[in-house]
């Protein structure tokens, strides 16, 4: 517990700025996350039995 207290004290007194993230890197990360989420949601949509909406719209809209 002493090491934890020392680390917390050091972190609170340290004036280092947080690392900067490039905007393009952040956009790529978000885009990949959204694509993975959409694929997972589409898979659940396809597996759903007795899905009346699927007869109208077989695939979900893409956000990105």
DSSP file (Angstrom, degrees, kcal/mol; ACC not computed):
  #  RESIDUE AA STRUCTURE BP1 BP2  ACC     N-H-->O    O-->H-N    N-H-->O    O-->H-N    TCO  KAPPA ALPHA  PHI   PSI    X-CA   Y-CA   Z-CA
    1    1 A X     >        0   0    0      0, 0.0     4,-2.2     0, 0.0     5,-0.2   0.000 360.0 360.0 360.0 -30.0    0.0    0.0    0.0
    2    2 A X  H  >  +     0   0    0      1,-0.2     4,-2.5     2,-0.2     5,-0.2   0.902 360.0  51.6 -64.2 -40.6    2.9    2.3    0.6
    3    3 A X  H  > S+     0   0    0      1,-0.2     4,-2.5     2,-0.2    -1,-0.2   0.890 109.0  51.5 -62.9 -38.4    4.1    2.0   -3.0
    4    4 A X  H  > S+     0   0    0      2,-0.2     4,-2.4     1,-0.2    -2,-0.2   0.922 110.1  48.2 -64.1 -44.2    0.6    2.9   -4.1
    5    5 A X  H  X S+     0   0    0     -4,-2.2     4,-2.4     2,-0.2    -2,-0.2   0.910 112.3  49.2 -62.7 -42.5    0.5    6.0   -1.9
    6    6 A X  H  X S+     0   0    0     -4,-2.5     4,-2.5     2,-0.2    -2,-0.2   0.910 111.4  49.0 -63.7 -42.1    3.9    7.1   -3.2
    7    7 A X  H  X S+     0   0    0     -4,-2.5     4,-2.4     2,-0.2    -2,-0.2   0.897 111.9  48.9 -64.8 -40.3    2.9    6.6   -6.8
    8    8 A X  H  X S+     0   0    0     -4,-2.4     4,-2.0     2,-0.2    -2,-0.2   0.905 112.0  48.7 -65.8 -41.3   -0.3    8.6   -6.2
    9    9 A X  H  X S+     0   0    0     -4,-2.4     4,-1.5     2,-0.2    -2,-0.2   0.915 112.8  47.8 -64.6 -42.9    1.6   11.4   -4.5
   10   10 A X  H  X S+     0   0    0     -4,-2.5     4,-1.3     1,-0.2    -2,-0.2   0.899 111.5  50.2 -64.9 -40.7    4.2   11.5   -7.4
   11   11 A X  H  < S+     0   0    0     -4,-2.4    -1,-0.2     1,-0.2    -2,-0.2   0.870 110.0  50.3 -66.3 -36.3    1.4   11.5  -10.0
   12   12 A X  H  < S+     0   0    0     -4,-2.0    -1,-0.2     1,-0.2    -2,-0.2   0.794 115.3  42.3 -74.3 -27.0   -0.4   14.4   -8.3
   13   13 A X  H  < S+     0   0    0     -4,-1.5     2,-0.4    -5,-0.2    -1,-0.2   0.602  92.2  99.0 -92.9 -12.2    2.8   16.5   -8.1
   14   14 A X     <  -     0   0    0     -4,-1.3    -4,-0.0    -5,-0.2     0, 0.0  -0.626  56.1-163.2 -79.2 127.2    4.0   15.7  -11.6
   15   15 A X        +     0   0    0     -2,-0.4     2,-0.1     2,-0.0    -1,-0.1   0.046  37.9 139.5-100.5  25.8    3.1   18.5  -14.0
   16   16 A X        -     0   0    0      1,-0.1     2,-0.2     3,-0.0     3,-0.1  -0.460  53.7-121.3 -69.9 139.9    3.6   16.5  -17.2
   17   17 A X        -     0   0    0     -2,-0.1     3,-0.1     1,-0.1    -1,-0.1  -0.522  33.3-101.1 -75.7 148.3    1.1   17.1  -19.9
   18   18 A X        -     0   0    0     -2,-0.2    -1,-0.1     1,-0.1     0, 0.0  -0.337  51.9 -85.5 -64.9 153.5   -0.9   14.0  -21.1
   19   19 A X        -     0   0    0      1,-0.1     2,-0.3    -3,-0.1    -1,-0.1  -0.311  44.8-119.3 -62.6 142.7    0.4   12.6  -24.4
   20   20 A X        -     0   0    0     -3,-0.1     2,-0.5     1,-0.0    -1,-0.1  -0.644  22.0-150.4 -85.4 139.6   -1.0   14.2  -27.5
   21   21 A X        -     0   0    0     -2,-0.3     2,-0.1     4,-0.0    -1,-0.0  -0.927  18.6-120.4-111.3 130.6   -3.0   12.0  -29.8
   22   22 A X     >  -     0   0    0     -2,-0.5     4,-2.1     1,-0.1     5,-0.2  -0.449  17.6-130.3 -68.9 142.0   -3.1   12.8  -33.5
   23   23 A X  H  > S+     0   0    0      1,-0.2     4,-2.6     2,-0.2     5,-0.2   0.881 107.0  54.1 -61.4 -40.0   -6.6   13.5  -34.8
   24   24 A X  H  > S+     0   0    0      1,-0.2     4,-2.3     2,-0.2    -1,-0.2   0.886 108.1  50.3 -64.0 -37.5   -6.2   11.0  -37.7
   25   25 A X  H  > S+     0   0    0      2,-0.2     4,-2.2     1,-0.2    -1,-0.2   0.910 111.2  48.4 -65.4 -42.2   -5.2    8.3  -35.3
   26   26 A X  H  X S+     0   0    0     -4,-2.1     4,-2.4     2,-0.2    -2,-0.2   0.907 110.8  50.7 -64.3 -42.4   -8.2    9.0  -33.2
   27   27 A X  H  X S+     0   0    0     -4,-2.6     4,-2.8     1,-0.2    -2,-0.2   0.909 110.0  50.1 -63.0 -41.9  -10.5    9.0  -36.2
   28   28 A X  H  X S+     0   0    0     -4,-2.3     4,-2.5     2,-0.2    -1,-0.2   0.906 110.7  49.8 -62.6 -41.5   -9.1    5.6  -37.4
   29   29 A X  H  X S+     0   0    0     -4,-2.2     4,-2.1     2,-0.2    -2,-0.2   0.923 113.3  45.4 -63.0 -44.9   -9.7    4.1  -34.0
   30   30 A X  H  X S+     0   0    0     -4,-2.4     4,-2.7     2,-0.2     5,-0.2   0.923 112.1  51.8 -64.2 -44.7  -13.3    5.4  -33.8
   31   31 A X  H  X S+     0   0    0     -4,-2.8     4,-2.2     1,-0.2    -2,-0.2   0.917 111.5  46.5 -59.9 -44.7  -14.0    4.2  -37.4
   32   32 A X  H  X S+     0   0    0     -4,-2.5     4,-2.4     2,-0.2    -1,-0.2   0.892 112.3  50.9 -64.9 -39.8  -12.6    0.7  -36.6
   33   33 A X  H  X S+     0   0    0     -4,-2.1     4,-2.4    -5,-0.2    -2,-0.2   0.917 110.9  47.9 -64.3 -43.6  -14.6    0.5  -33.4
   34   34 A X  H  X S+     0   0    0     -4,-2.7     4,-2.7     2,-0.2    -2,-0.2   0.903 110.9  51.5 -64.7 -41.0  -17.8    1.5  -35.1
   35   35 A X  H  X S+     0   0    0     -4,-2.2     4,-2.4     2,-0.2    -2,-0.2   0.921 111.0  47.7 -62.4 -43.9  -17.3   -1.0  -37.9
   36   36 A X  H  X S+     0   0    0     -4,-2.4     4,-2.3     1,-0.2    -2,-0.2   0.914 113.1  48.7 -63.0 -41.9  -16.7   -3.8  -35.3
   37   37 A X  H  X S+     0   0    0     -4,-2.4     4,-2.6     1,-0.2    -2,-0.2   0.911 111.1  49.9 -64.0 -42.6  -19.8   -2.8  -33.5
   38   38 A X  H  X S+     0   0    0     -4,-2.7     4,-2.8     2,-0.2    -2,-0.2   0.902 110.2  50.4 -63.9 -41.3  -21.9   -2.7  -36.6
   39   39 A X  H  X S+     0   0    0     -4,-2.4     4,-2.3     2,-0.2    -1,-0.2   0.922 112.0  47.5 -61.9 -43.7  -20.7   -6.1  -37.7
   40   40 A X  H  X S+     0   0    0     -4,-2.3     4,-2.0     2,-0.2    -2,-0.2   0.914 114.0  46.9 -64.1 -42.5  -21.6   -7.5  -34.2
   41   41 A X  H  X S+     0   0    0     -4,-2.6     4,-2.5     1,-0.2    -2,-0.2   0.900 111.4  51.3 -66.3 -40.7  -25.0   -5.9  -34.3
   42   42 A X  H  X S+     0   0    0     -4,-2.8     4,-2.6     2,-0.2    -1,-0.2   0.897 108.0  53.2 -62.5 -39.9  -25.7   -7.1  -37.9
   43   43 A X  H  X S+     0   0    0     -4,-2.3     4,-1.8     2,-0.2    -1,-0.2   0.924 110.9  45.8 -61.6 -44.8  -24.8  -10.6  -36.8
   44   44 A X  H  X S+     0   0    0     -4,-2.0     4,-1.1     1,-0.2    -1,-0.2   0.905 111.8  52.7 -63.3 -40.5  -27.3  -10.5  -34.0
   45   45 A X  H  < S+     0   0    0     -4,-2.5     3,-0.3     1,-0.2    -2,-0.2   0.902 110.3  47.7 -60.6 -42.8  -29.9   -9.0  -36.4
   46   46 A X  H  < S+     0   0    0     -4,-2.6    -1,-0.2     1,-0.2    -2,-0.2   0.826 111.5  50.2 -69.2 -31.9  -29.3  -11.9  -38.8
   47   47 A X  H  < S+     0   0    0     -4,-1.8     2,-0.3    -5,-0.2    -1,-0.2   0.659  83.7 109.2 -81.4 -16.3  -29.6  -14.5  -36.1
   48   48 A X    ><  -     0   0    0     -4,-1.1     3,-0.5    -3,-0.3     2,-0.2  -0.433  60.6-147.6 -66.6 123.2  -32.9  -13.1  -34.7
   49   49 A X  T 3  S+     0   0    0     -2,-0.3     3,-0.1     1,-0.2    -2,-0.1  -0.618  77.7  22.4 -89.2 154.3  -35.7  -15.4  -35.5
   50   50 A X  T 3  S+     0   0    0     -2,-0.2     2,-1.0     1,-0.2    -1,-0.2   0.878  78.7 160.3  57.7  41.0  -39.2  -14.1  -36.0
   51   51 A X    X>  -     0   0    0     -3,-0.5     3,-0.6     1,-0.2     4,-0.6  -0.805  19.2-177.0 -95.3  99.3  -37.8  -10.7  -36.9
   52   52 A X  H >> S+     0   0    0     -2,-1.0     3,-0.7     1,-0.2     4,-0.5   0.820  80.3  58.5 -67.6 -31.4  -40.6   -8.9  -38.9
   53   53 A X  H >> S+     0   0    0      1,-0.2     4,-2.8     2,-0.2     3,-0.9   0.790  93.0  67.5 -69.9 -25.7  -38.4   -5.9  -39.6
   54   54 A X  H <4 S+     0   0    0     -3,-0.6    -1,-0.2     1,-0.3    -2,-0.2   0.794  92.1  60.8 -66.1 -26.7  -35.8   -8.0  -41.3
   55   55 A X  H << S+     0   0    0     -3,-0.7    -1,-0.3    -4,-0.6     3,-0.2   0.823 112.5  38.7 -65.9 -30.2  -38.3   -8.7  -44.1
   56   56 A X  H << S+     0   0    0     -3,-0.9     2,-0.4    -4,-0.5    -2,-0.2   0.883 133.4  18.2 -85.0 -44.6  -38.4   -4.9  -44.7
   57   57 A X     <  -     0   0    0     -4,-2.8    -1,-0.3     1,-0.1    -2,-0.1  -0.934  60.9-175.7-135.4 109.0  -34.8   -4.1  -44.2
   58   58 A X  S    S+     0   0    0     -2,-0.4     2,-0.4    -3,-0.2    -1,-0.1   0.784  72.3  40.4 -79.1 -26.7  -32.2   -7.0  -44.4
   59   59 A X  S    S-     0   0    0    -14,-0.0     2,-0.1    -5,-0.0     3,-0.1  -0.925  82.5-119.0-124.6 151.1  -29.2   -5.0  -43.5
   60   60 A X        -     0   0    0     -2,-0.4     2,-0.1   -22,-0.1   -18,-0.0  -0.478  38.6 -95.5 -82.9 155.1  -28.6   -2.2  -40.9
   61   61 A X        -     0   0    0     -2,-0.1     2,-0.4     1,-0.1    -1,-0.1  -0.394  36.2-124.1 -69.1 145.3  -27.5    1.3  -41.9
   62   62 A X        -     0   0    0      1,-0.1    -1,-0.1    -2,-0.1   -27,-0.1  -0.760  13.4-160.6 -91.9 135.7  -23.8    2.0  -41.7
   63   63 A X              0   0    0     -2,-0.4    -1,-0.1   -29,-0.1   -28,-0.0   0.858 360.0 360.0 -82.5 -37.3  -22.8    5.0  -39.6
   64   64 A X              0   0    0    -33,-0.1    -1,-0.1   -30,-0.0   -29,-0.1   0.366 360.0 360.0-125.3 360.0  -19.3    5.5  -41.1
